[in-house]
Amino acid sequence: MVPTELVEKEFWRLVNSIEEDVTVEYGADIHSKEFGSGFPVRDGKRRLSPEEEEYAGSGWNLNVMPVLQQSVLCHINADISGMKVPWLYVGMVFSAFCWHIEDHWSYSINYLHWWAPGGRLGGVWGASGGPGGGEPKTWYGVPSFAAEHLEEVMKKLTPELFESQPDLLHQLVTLMNPNTLMAHGVPVVRTNQCAGEFVITFPRAYHSGFNQGYNFAEAVNFCTADWLPAGRQCIEHYRRLRRYCVFSHEELICKMAASPEKLDLNLAAAVHKEMFVLVQEERKLRKALLEKGITEAEREAFELLPDDERQCDKCKTTCFLSALACYDCPQGLVCLYHMDDLCKCPRSKQYLRYRYTLDELPAMLHKLKVRAESFDTWANKVRIALEVEDGRKRTLEELRALESEARERKFPENELLHRLKGCLGQAERCVSEALGLISSQETGVPAPALTLEELRAFLEQMNQLPCVMHQIGDVQELLDRGARLGVEVPEGRRLERQLAQAAWLEEVTATLRSPRARVPLPVMRGLIQAGRTVAPSPAVDVAMAELQELLTIAQRWEEKAQMCLEARQKHPPATLAAIIKEAENIPALLPNIQALKEALAKARAWIADVEEIQNGDHYPCLDDLEGLVAVGRDLPVRLEELRQLEVQVGTAHSWRDKASRTFLKKNSCYTLLEVLCPCADAGSDSSKRLKWRQEPGLYRLDAESLGLSAQDLRDPGAVIVAFKEGEQKEKEGMLRLRHANSQKSAPPLPGPGPPSCVCGQPAGPAMLQCQLCRDWFHGSCVSWPRLGAQKPSPAWWEWDAKFLCPLCQRSRRPRLETILALLVALQKLPVRLPEGEALQCLTERAITWQDRARQLLASPDVAGPLERLAALRHRLHGGDGGDGALREASCNEQTKVSVENGDAPSPEKNGPLPSELEALSAALPRLQGPVLELAEGTRRPLEELMMEGDLLEVTLDEAQSIWRLLQATRPPPLALFRLLLEDS
């Protein structure tokens, strides 16, 4: 016989040789259904011998293996040649099979038959070797994890072949020396298969080989439960290569899922996992289809269609769960992965063809789960029954029902089933013996005599059984009769001690083994105390040791939990979770551990709340963050997010404090939000006075006048809408208030009359009228404009004698530039404040008013009078007709009066010289006016705009310009000037 190594060397020499040609013949892929199998088959054509009958039903018979219960392929109806039906291979020397993997990456099994002397074919029952034995077959294999590496190496070494045929490796026409592959890092194994031996290849394991000589082999595919994920990956691979499938993987999975009761337990579990993936993917694809506007659908029994009528036009995959079709292109069909490649027709013409609805698939999934978990459920019930884990012994009927369930559901033989059968047998024997003892006492029929010791042992045996024994009471009564005898029986006292021990042990067992509730520490201490009164025995000592150890461990964990709850240095959730998880294994009720568990649950809920707020559509509100910070600080858990929230809250408070300093006057009775929002109750004179008389800083609901609740303040849209409505209410209310106050005498006469001023008292001497609300105010109640504190120009209409009462001017009224700086800082905050929303609305309102004012001031009807007024001012300052007493002593223009602080300048610091006051007083009689005339249609818009500008809590230059222009159209207010000069 030629050595196999020599034949192998010659084979590869010939393969690599360019000059030599060798022709061989190989009878490959011969259908066994047509030409017969090398294994015995029950086909009715001939009668099988007893020996052949044995092998005809063997799982190792390649005609039987693909259709075994554990095989996936048994659920495919068609006889797929080469996969379910074996193929035959008659080889000669150097006949070879090229590098390839099996269809659908399935397993394959190859058996090498042998030729017996005289030409008779020997099957699996024959011995290999000997005279006439078939020659070996040499195999080379690559593990599945290196499949892609092998493909890359082959493409790298023969790129021109793969460019023309991308699926070259699926055509079984490529040989490459294993040494070449190993030189490029591909792991390769080899073996020689002799006659009578099997060779099995695993999913996606590339293999090739050649025959050492004349031989005869038979091969078939099979698929076990662990193949299912590989089968799914293979379909995805085929889809990329646009390769035809041998069968529909989806159809196979769904067919098994439709009849889960027929599946092996392991196969049911594997199918459940695959079905879950399948359902999730189908949901995603159909959702994408809906998003593209395809809503029409029709049910289709795909399994009734030939494969070539349900293949995707794009990737050639065999469709089953769903496909996309078109009413106008009836020949077209694509899978949902290629929904964009069907046709150019409108989406309204396309429709879904589906096998199952999305409601039917979860139902199939549930049935699979029930089948897959049926054994686990049964095993759990048996384990609980045999171990009495829940403290309740089962009846014999319940145990027999568990045994019957295992038999009916064809559960495999296992240790639990053996224990269950043994327990049932022992219980039935005990029942029989107990009934014999009891009946002998009642009927007098002699029974086997038992000593007290044997009776006690029998009673102990019945107590130890995990099932209810109704005869225990009768046997116990037999023992108790010894105590009622008038004779001292030594065994009686010993039996009493043993009964006390048994009762205590049973109480300990019932307490510690019950899963329904954990043992409180006081109960555990009580059991230990009771155990000290029981006579010692090995069982009692073991139980006492177990109780004491459990109590010690429980107390240690309680102390550890107490330290965590009270520690100044808090621990992170992971640490507490680890402590709780370890403590879960202790069958004792630990109050501190429970408190720690509740704290951890609150911490996790707190973290979830933080994530929900932080991931919302808007930045979180300051009130929400303050509440979270307050809750987080009280938890005995170190929360990494808490520090971040504290920083955010602190930053927001800093911004609000800065905004308050910018807007609010000293000891203001208003909150920042009230100042920033429109005064919706502007028309209520009494409510405004009531607000003014409140204690400074007294808290009230900030947005009460706007009708905003605390929840509304969290909605930016609600704040904006309320602000807009508040603007209109403020304007309408102010018009009503101005009209009402205009009915009062000007100035009001001292004495009884309607209330005035912020004090609500009647009018008195020396009262000023607010230019906005038209009400009158006592000089002792409000701050007046300090006319003498200025250096008035000869243009008297520019004198800042404008007075706004503290009810109308509620803030310092900062300049718009200052507010914009606050808004820039606000944009950097990751927190939403109601004040921020209001400030944005106020700024938008101010800018809108400013645009309107600029447009009006630039209009021809107003621009002309402004130019004349400027020329007149220039002449007065230049000495062309101006009063010398009012000329400025320096080049300084009148400083632009800032009301940004909201308080009048201090006369002690900025007061005028006596000569200046005298000059101002002396010049009053010579002031003339009006110096300008405006048409009614021009003046009225200016007055309306002026009123709206005075409502703004913002200082704008345009408001000053409109005020001076309107002043110039009126006579000089000599009485007001005299009053202000007297006050100065």
Order of alpha helices (4+ residues) and beta strands (2+ residues): alpha-beta-alpha-alpha-beta-beta-beta-beta-beta-alpha-alpha-alpha-beta-beta-beta-beta-alpha-alpha-alpha-beta-beta-beta-alpha-alpha-alpha-alpha-alpha-alpha-beta-alpha-alpha-alpha-beta-alpha-alpha-alpha-alpha-alpha-alpha-beta-beta-alpha-alpha-alpha-alpha-alpha-alpha-alpha-alpha
